Amino acid sequence: MRRIPGSVSRFFFPRKKSSHENYKNTEKDWAFPEELCRRFSLAEITTATQCFDASLFIGSGVFGSVYKGRIKVNGDEDRTDVVAIKRIFTDSERQVRQFRAEVELLCQLRHTNLISLIGFCQENGECFIVYNYMPNGSLRDYLYETCNIKNKDAFPLTWKQRLKICIGVARAIHYLHAGVKHTIIHRNVKCWNILLDQNLVPKLSGFVLSKRGPPVLSNALIRLNSELAGTKGYIDPEYVWSGQLTEKSDVFSFGMVLFEVLCAKSCTRDIPECVKKGDTFPAMIDPFLVGKVAPGCLRKFMNIAERCVRLSGAERPTMGEVEVELECALELQESADAIKQLKELGTTASSSLAPPPPAAAHDMEDYTYQDISFSEINENLPHIYLREWP
């Protein structure tokens, strides 16, 4: 396990400031160690974004807006790297605290499936975070906002691509829960915060709401009294009703991501509408995937998703279990595809001298789901949406 620099720990317990201190002047007393990540000047940020040119605008959310930029990262005057620069909204002291917490947290985290922090800037009341640029945007874009995919064919992700993305995100969340000294609850797992690099490798981002829990070796379910935060549709109902945040809250959110991946529908808009209309599985599955997902893989995937979104956190699996079972689902898909391919090759070879088959014969190449029961999901999913929230 990577050793966490001792200089980081003190930032989680900053000295208390008197109420009259102006939060916009606090950058002077934040002596962040340069060895953890780079501190950029406001001039560098402005140059990198060409004064925040509209052509470089990527998107915006409740916490800030994001621009594409080019910036000198490694001190090489002849080299500039493409980066994503998030301009934080700093209308309140709370937003500045969240900015600092995110920078301090990301400095400690190193994982293949987590967004990489390059540096930050806090100057003249402005706050910025600089990340690696993800050229393929977010998983959300590929699933149900294909109009946002720039300079690419808006072709749906294959089932194996989707499975591999889910496995990568599961590994990232498992790392947060069990791979660092103190458990971290992400609290905002959603398709918007799953970014894709040039090879479609997922990178979990959006740590502004993350909470740090007790040491992972405590083996106790984390329960943090916390003000409700997150995105409706992804938020754990048990967290909503009890006010207690647990690592199983991330499991619920990830379960909703799994349903989105399978259905290519938004869990904040489209899936609730389907549920209220009485639509059920398998009709809710993305039409592009129908016939392409092996029955054994689909059965395993649906079982994982259903268990993740159970109303009681105690009945949900851990992220480590989810990761293992998703890997098993991928193996089932690859094994079924290999067997089907062999059968198709054998059929082609044996029929090479025979007359061509009828046009409809190719339909037999698709997987069928006649022996799969969707009743458990069709019975349980409505409870998530139809129960009134406080």
ABEGO torsion letter per residue (X at the ends): XBBBBAAAAAAABBBBBBAABBAAAAAAABBBBAAABBBBBAAAAAAAAGGGBAAABAEBBAAEBBBBBBBBAAGBAABBBBBBBBBBBBABAAAAAAAAAAAAAAAABBBAABBBBABBBBBGGBBBBBBBBBAAEBAAAAAABAAABBGBBBBBBBAAAAAAAAAAAAAAAAAAAAABABBBBAGABBAAABBBBAAGBBBBBGAAABBBBBBAAAGBBBBBBBBBBEBBGABBAAAAAAGBBBAAAAAAAAAAAAAAAAAGBBAAAAAAAAAAAGBBOAAABBAAABGABBAAAAAAAAAAAAAAABABAAABBBAAAAAAAAAAAAAAAAAAAAAAAAAAAAAAAAAAABBBBBAAAAAAABBBAAABBAAAAAAAAAAAAABBBX
